[in-house]
Amino acid sequence: MPRRGTGSTEESPEYKGPRAGNVQPKTGRRANPPRQLREAPRLWRLHARRTRTHQHTTPPHAARRTPHFIVAQVNLGLSGKTITSQLSAVAFIHKLSGFPDPTWHFVIKNLLVGAAKINSTTDTRLPILKPLLNKLVCSAPYVSDSSYKTCMLKAMYLLAFHAFLRPSEFTSHNRSNPHVLSTSNLKLVYNRSKYPQSPLFVFPDSQPVTRAYFKTQLDKRLSWASLSTLQYKPHSFRIGAATQSALSAVPDHKIKLMGRWHSDAYKKYIRVPML
């Protein structure tokens, strides 16, 4: 029986490349693996299905097959950014295994540029500026079901805004594998034997706050304030921080530094309302 969405009766190859759990830094401590490595098995199988190279279970992978992957993903309606992200995992595995990057090719680079133009999307997310931030903070007692969650969400809103945080930096995709800010990232005076290293934002049972929970609670507060849940997202805090700084005449180089941007991508986050 064919696998859903593959259109083929061929089985996906068993991934035999490097895995996240096998990577140990030189210090001897287990590090949080990069996203490309954590998702390598899934993206490798996806790439193999789209390019019909089921016999290749380990790198290297032929570069001439990658254009077929890009075309297949474009036909599925995926954006150029998503396709580039998927290919970055394939490139990462090749580099980690000591092979040349098969995606670093003139033809492939230009195909990705074309893919971005074909399935381009408009980012409609609005910035959360200080007036809305204050409203969200004040709304917490009216929506939360406990004083602990009220205090925690207030702290999350304020830190996400003032620290220009990405949602992935303070929330977890799942409760079993958090890669977020932890207590070790802060300089606090507390009893370390009583409070060992853990994610910065956790529930009373010490489970990390997930992005899904954070978004659900944000939607509740936006609805309470009669605002659109379609235009304000968890990333709106970071967008709002950049926009608020620009409105306050903060120099561009300082905005770039505070938001930890290494390119001119910060300009896309500055969304000053047109008069």
Secondary structure, DSSP 8 states (H G I E B T S, - for coil): ---TTT-S--------S--GGG---TTSS-----HHHHTHHHHHHHHHHHHT-TT--SS---GGGHHHHHHHHHHTT--HHHHHHHHHHHHHHHHHTT---TT-SHHHHHHHHHHHHHT----------HHHHHHHHHHHHHH-SSHHHHHHHHHHHHHHHHTT--HHHHSBSSSSS--S-BGGGS---S-TTTS-S-BSSB-TTS-B-BHHHHHHHHHHHHHHTT--TTT--TTHHHHHHHHHHHHTT--HHHHHHHTT-SSGGGGGG------
